[in-house]
Each structure stands twice: as structure tokens, then as C-alpha cells.
Amino acid sequence: MEDVHTYVANFAQRLDWGYFGIFDGHAGRQVASWCGSNMHTILEKAILKNDNVDLRQNLNNAFCESDSLICENVTGSSGCTAAVAVLRWEEEDDTEVSGEKRPKIRRSATPFDFLPKANHKRMLYTANVGDARLVLSRNGKAVRLSYDHKGSDPVESYRISKAGGVVIKGRVNGILAVTRSLGDKYMKNLVIGNPYTTATEITEEDEFLIIACDGLWDVCSDQKAVDLVRKVKNPQTASKILCNYAVDNVTTDNVTVMVVKFDERVFDYKKSSAVSSDVEAKESETKEEPTLETKEGHENAH
């Protein structure tokens, strides 16, 4: 088994952030193991250094830096495909909503470590190289958040030929089936580590995310995977169902699956904050016009 998976709760020292990654190794386990142990640390350092950078850029930099370090420090000629997701909360601006009065909720009385305010949005960032795939279920419809980097893809095939390589029967130089990966140092001039990245705002319509290597996708469509586990509440059970489906349908590759369930109840607290803010704003409109001194004091307070 050459696959490795990684999950980090409260990623980058932030409450309710999550890091999820699957690394599908080939020609050995060394590179997949290295990525499972190190890539999240490289990404975390970039975020802590400058969180104002678009996280897609940080993901791209983390993949490229990992690829360089692998080629310098990991022995052998193994490589891996990769699919990584980061789930986090973001504020739409740096200030509180004007007049906001949050409901008094004891965090210990909720199932959540973090309670969003009206100006928070939940964002999902993804990155992948190779044919490991990320699929979002949105109201039961499969939404692919990754790109299959294969020799059979015309865009990737053209890039390979421009770099001096050739695609033979869907394989780079007749050897490797994927056109992007981490490691594979013996053909690094052709098989690059730059990932495909996405940014998606998660809403109440979004139910779960499937991250899996090609052992699943070789025998299962995106929509079929969503349909198989949509009504399954336990994500671990859902992962096992997808793995068993791949095996039962005679997949010829290793199978690793992660299912990330989104708890829509957290949005109730965001709504409560927004409703409270609206009530406060309406109440202020019914009050008499404040004196100049009071008005200036209110403005200075912000």
C-alpha cells in the first residue's frame, strides 16, 4: 500500500480550520510518506507568515516547495499524486457589523469550537496534481473541484510536447500515466508539481466532500460516488462504502477515500447574529436624533 492520508484539526492554529490530504504513491512509498508528514507544515508556515495572500497561491507555493525539497532530500525515484483541501472561516471585512449585538450563547453548550458572526463566510480551498480527485456534494449534485492531469488530456499533452517530451499511449515518454505529480525526479522537466487550485464558499447547500485516489475514480463516476453515500451520516462509514464499492468493481489500484461532512447547524449561529444586527439597526432608527455631542461620540467609538 503506497497511499498516505493526513488530517489536521484546528489547522494553522485557528479554531475550526481543517486540513485534509491524500497522497497516492507510485514506484514506492517514500514521496507519499514525506508529503503526508511535511506538506501541511510547509503550508502552515506560509499562512502564518502572511495570511493576506490568497490561499490558492499559498497552496501552489507549498506544492512547488514540497516538490523541490523531495527532489533534493528523498532517495529513490518514487512519486505521488496529491489532493489537498483546507476548510476555514474568513471575515468579509475587518470590522464588526455596525450595531451588532450577538446573542448570548455559551460556546460550551454547542458542538462547535467556533461560532461565526454575520460577516463570516466558510471557504473551501483545494489543490491537486495527477488524478487524485476532490468532489463536492451540493444538494446531491456532484461538483468536481480538481483536474485530472493525464497524458490523455490534450492540454497536458501539448505542454509535455512543448517541453521536449512525448506522450505514448497516454503515458509521458511511454512511462508515467500522470502529467503532474510530486517527486518523479527522473522526469521533472516534464512532470511538474504545480497544482490545479480552487476556492469555493461553503453554504447550507453543501453536504460533504469526497477526496480519493484514482483507485476509486477508475471504476466510479463523481455522481455515483455522491449517490452512494449521500444518506450515510457517519463519514467513516461512507468512506468504507466507497472503498468497498471500488474493490467490488475490480479496481486495479490502491484505494484511499476521505469523506468530510459539513455540519450545516453552524450556519444557524451566523443567522442569529445577522438577525440580531438587523433588530438593533431598526431599533436605532426609531430613536430620536441624537445631539451633536452624542453623535460625535458614537462615530469616534468606531
C-alpha positions as CSV (number, residue, x, y, z in Angstrom):
1,M,0.0,0.0,0.0
2,E,1.6,3.2,-1.2
3,D,-1.2,5.7,-0.2
4,V,-1.0,8.1,2.7
5,H,-3.6,10.4,4.1
6,T,-3.4,13.3,6.6
7,Y,-5.9,15.2,8.6
8,V,-5.1,18.2,10.9
9,A,-7.8,19.7,13.1
10,N,-7.6,23.4,14.1
11,F,-5.1,23.8,11.2
12,A,-2.6,26.8,11.3
13,Q,-3.5,27.3,15.0
14,R,-7.0,28.5,14.0
15,L,-10.2,27.2,15.6
16,D,-12.4,25.1,13.3
17,W,-10.0,25.1,10.4
18,G,-9.2,21.8,8.8
19,Y,-6.5,20.3,6.6
20,F,-7.2,17.2,4.6
21,G,-4.8,15.4,2.2
22,I,-4.5,12.2,0.2
23,F,-1.2,11.2,-1.4
24,D,-1.2,8.3,-3.8
25,G,2.3,6.9,-4.2
26,H,3.8,5.1,-7.2
27,A,7.2,3.4,-7.7
28,G,7.5,3.3,-3.9
29,R,6.0,4.9,-0.8
30,Q,8.8,7.4,0.1
31,V,7.4,10.5,-1.5
32,A,3.8,9.9,-0.4
33,S,5.1,9.4,3.2
34,W,7.1,12.6,3.0
35,C,4.1,14.6,1.8
36,G,1.9,13.1,4.5
37,S,4.3,14.2,7.2
38,N,5.5,17.5,5.8
39,M,3.3,19.3,3.3
40,H,0.8,20.6,5.9
41,T,3.7,22.1,7.9
42,I,5.0,23.9,4.8
43,L,1.6,25.3,4.1
44,E,1.0,26.3,7.7
45,K,4.3,28.3,7.8
46,A,3.3,30.2,4.7
47,I,-0.2,31.1,6.2
48,L,1.3,32.2,9.5
49,K,3.9,34.3,7.7
50,N,1.3,36.1,5.6
51,D,-2.4,35.3,5.8
52,N,-3.3,38.1,3.5
53,V,-2.2,36.1,0.4
54,D,-4.9,34.3,-1.5
55,L,-4.7,30.7,-0.1
56,R,-4.7,29.3,-3.6
57,Q,-1.3,31.0,-4.1
58,N,-0.1,29.6,-0.8
59,L,-1.2,26.1,-1.8
60,N,0.6,26.5,-5.1
61,N,3.8,27.6,-3.4
62,A,3.5,24.7,-0.8
63,F,3.2,22.2,-3.6
64,C,6.1,23.6,-5.5
65,E,8.3,23.9,-2.4
66,S,7.5,20.4,-1.4
67,D,8.4,19.1,-4.9
68,S,11.8,20.8,-4.8
69,L,12.5,19.5,-1.3
70,I,11.5,16.0,-2.3
71,C,13.9,16.0,-5.3
72,E,16.7,17.3,-3.0
73,N,16.2,15.1,0.0
74,V,14.1,12.0,-0.7
75,T,16.1,9.0,-2.1
76,G,14.8,6.8,-4.9
77,S,12.7,7.7,-7.9
78,S,9.2,7.4,-6.4
79,G,6.5,10.0,-6.8
80,C,2.9,10.6,-5.8
81,T,-0.3,12.3,-6.9
82,A,-1.9,14.6,-4.3
83,A,-5.3,16.1,-3.4
84,V,-5.4,18.6,-0.6
85,A,-8.3,20.6,0.9
86,V,-8.3,23.4,3.5
87,L,-11.6,24.4,5.2
88,R,-11.6,27.7,7.1
89,W,-13.6,30.7,8.2
90,E,-13.0,34.1,6.7
91,E,-14.2,37.6,7.6
92,E,-15.6,39.6,4.7
93,D,-14.1,42.8,6.3
94,D,-12.0,43.6,9.3
95,T,-14.8,45.3,11.3
96,E,-17.8,44.0,13.2
97,V,-21.2,44.6,11.6
98,S,-22.4,48.0,12.6
99,G,-24.7,47.9,15.7
100,E,-24.2,44.1,16.1
101,K,-25.3,42.6,19.3
102,R,-24.6,38.9,19.4
103,P,-27.0,36.5,21.2
104,K,-25.6,35.3,24.4
105,I,-24.6,31.7,23.6
106,R,-22.3,29.7,25.8
107,R,-19.8,28.0,23.4
108,S,-19.6,25.0,25.7
109,A,-23.3,24.5,25.1
110,T,-22.8,24.0,21.4
111,P,-21.0,21.2,19.4
112,F,-18.7,23.8,17.8
113,D,-15.3,25.3,18.8
114,F,-16.0,28.4,16.7
115,L,-19.2,30.4,16.3
116,P,-19.4,32.5,13.1
117,K,-20.6,36.1,13.1
118,A,-22.8,37.6,10.4
119,N,-19.7,38.8,8.4
120,H,-18.0,35.4,8.4
121,K,-18.0,33.0,5.4
122,R,-16.9,29.4,5.2
123,M,-14.3,28.8,2.5
124,L,-13.0,25.6,1.0
125,Y,-9.7,25.7,-0.9
126,T,-8.4,22.7,-2.9
127,A,-5.3,21.8,-4.8
128,N,-4.4,18.7,-6.7
129,V,-1.7,17.2,-9.0
130,G,-2.3,14.0,-11.0
131,D,-5.5,12.0,-10.9
132,A,-6.4,12.2,-7.2
133,R,-9.8,13.9,-7.1
134,L,-11.9,16.1,-4.9
135,V,-15.7,16.1,-5.4
136,L,-18.2,18.3,-3.5
137,S,-21.8,17.2,-3.0
138,R,-24.1,20.3,-3.4
139,N,-27.7,19.4,-2.9
140,G,-26.9,16.0,-4.1
141,K,-25.2,17.1,-7.3
142,A,-21.5,16.2,-7.8
143,V,-19.2,19.2,-8.3
144,R,-15.6,18.4,-9.2
145,L,-13.0,20.6,-7.6
146,S,-10.0,19.1,-9.2
147,Y,-8.4,18.4,-12.6
148,D,-7.2,15.1,-13.9
149,H,-3.6,15.6,-15.1
150,K,-3.3,12.7,-17.5
151,G,-1.4,12.1,-20.7
152,S,-4.7,11.6,-22.5
153,D,-5.6,15.3,-21.8
154,P,-4.9,17.4,-24.9
155,V,-3.8,20.5,-22.9
156,E,-1.4,18.5,-20.8
157,S,-0.2,16.5,-23.8
158,Y,0.6,19.8,-25.6
159,R,2.5,21.1,-22.6
160,I,4.6,17.9,-22.5
161,S,5.5,18.1,-26.2
162,K,6.5,21.8,-25.8
163,A,8.8,20.8,-23.0
164,G,10.5,18.2,-25.2
165,G,8.7,15.1,-24.2
166,V,6.2,12.8,-25.9
167,V,3.0,11.1,-24.9
168,I,2.8,7.4,-26.0
169,K,-0.4,5.6,-25.4
170,G,-1.4,8.1,-22.7
171,R,1.9,7.9,-20.8
172,V,4.6,10.5,-20.5
173,N,7.6,9.2,-22.5
174,G,5.7,5.9,-22.5
175,I,6.2,5.5,-18.7
176,L,4.1,7.7,-16.4
177,A,0.3,7.9,-16.7
178,V,0.0,11.3,-14.9
179,T,1.5,14.5,-16.3
180,R,1.8,16.3,-12.9
181,S,3.0,14.8,-9.6
182,L,5.3,15.3,-6.7
183,G,8.6,13.6,-6.9
184,D,9.4,11.6,-10.1
185,K,12.7,13.4,-10.2
186,Y,13.9,11.5,-13.2
187,M,11.5,13.3,-15.5
188,K,11.0,16.6,-13.5
189,N,11.4,18.7,-16.6
190,L,8.2,17.2,-18.0
191,V,6.1,16.1,-15.0
192,I,5.7,19.2,-12.9
193,G,4.4,19.8,-9.4
194,N,2.3,22.9,-10.0
195,P,-1.3,22.1,-8.8
196,Y,-4.8,23.0,-10.0
197,T,-6.4,25.1,-7.3
198,T,-10.0,26.2,-6.5
199,A,-11.8,28.4,-4.0
200,T,-15.4,27.7,-3.0
201,E,-17.7,29.3,-0.5
202,I,-19.5,26.6,1.5
203,T,-23.2,27.2,2.2
204,E,-26.0,25.2,3.6
205,E,-26.5,23.6,0.2
206,D,-23.1,21.9,0.5
207,E,-23.2,18.5,2.2
208,F,-19.9,16.8,2.1
209,L,-16.6,16.5,0.3
210,I,-15.1,13.3,-1.1
211,I,-11.3,13.1,-1.5
212,A,-10.0,9.9,-3.1
213,C,-7.2,8.5,-5.3
214,D,-7.8,7.1,-8.7
215,G,-8.4,3.6,-7.4
216,L,-12.0,4.8,-6.8
217,W,-12.4,7.1,-9.8
218,D,-11.2,4.4,-12.3
219,V,-14.5,2.5,-11.5
220,C,-16.8,5.1,-10.2
221,S,-18.2,8.4,-11.6
222,D,-18.3,11.5,-9.5
223,Q,-22.1,11.4,-9.3
224,K,-22.2,7.7,-8.5
225,A,-19.9,8.3,-5.5
226,V,-22.1,11.1,-4.2
227,D,-25.3,9.0,-4.6
228,L,-23.7,6.0,-2.8
229,V,-23.0,7.9,0.4
230,R,-25.4,10.9,0.4
231,K,-27.7,9.4,3.0
232,V,-24.9,8.0,5.2
233,K,-24.5,10.1,8.3
234,N,-21.2,8.7,9.6
235,P,-18.2,9.9,7.3
236,Q,-16.1,6.9,8.3
237,T,-18.9,4.5,7.2
238,A,-19.2,6.5,4.0
239,S,-15.5,6.1,3.3
240,K,-15.7,2.4,3.8
241,I,-18.7,2.1,1.4
242,L,-16.8,3.8,-1.3
243,C,-13.7,1.7,-0.8
244,N,-15.7,-1.5,-0.8
245,Y,-17.5,-0.3,-4.0
246,A,-14.2,0.1,-5.8
247,V,-13.0,-3.3,-4.7
248,D,-16.2,-5.0,-5.6
249,N,-16.0,-3.4,-9.1
250,V,-12.5,-4.8,-9.6
251,T,-10.4,-1.7,-9.3
252,T,-6.8,-2.4,-10.3
253,D,-5.2,0.2,-8.0
254,N,-4.9,1.0,-4.3
255,V,-8.0,2.8,-2.8
256,T,-7.9,5.5,-0.2
257,V,-11.0,7.7,0.5
258,M,-11.7,10.5,2.8
259,V,-15.3,11.9,3.3
260,V,-15.6,15.3,5.0
261,K,-19.1,16.0,6.3
262,F,-20.2,19.6,6.7
263,D,-22.4,20.4,9.7
264,E,-25.0,22.9,8.4
265,R,-26.1,23.7,12.0
266,V,-23.2,26.1,12.4
267,F,-24.9,28.5,10.0
268,D,-27.7,28.9,12.5
269,Y,-25.4,30.9,14.7
270,K,-24.4,33.1,11.8
271,K,-28.1,33.7,11.1
272,S,-28.8,34.6,14.7
273,S,-26.0,37.1,14.6
274,A,-27.4,38.7,11.4
275,V,-30.9,38.8,12.8
276,S,-29.7,40.4,16.0
277,S,-27.9,43.1,14.0
278,D,-31.0,43.9,11.9
279,V,-33.1,44.3,15.0
280,E,-30.6,46.6,16.6
281,A,-30.4,48.7,13.4
282,K,-34.3,49.0,13.2
283,E,-34.4,50.0,16.9
284,S,-31.9,52.7,16.4
285,E,-33.9,54.2,13.5
286,T,-36.9,54.7,15.8
287,K,-35.0,56.7,18.4
288,E,-34.8,60.4,18.4
289,E,-31.9,62.1,16.5
290,P,-29.0,62.3,19.0
291,T,-27.4,65.6,19.9
292,L,-24.3,66.6,18.1
293,E,-22.2,65.6,21.1
294,T,-23.7,62.2,21.4
295,K,-23.4,61.6,17.6
296,E,-19.8,62.5,17.5
297,G,-19.1,60.2,20.5
298,H,-20.8,57.3,18.7
299,E,-18.8,57.9,15.5
300,N,-15.5,58.2,17.4
301,A,-16.2,54.9,19.1
302,H,-15.9,53.2,15.7
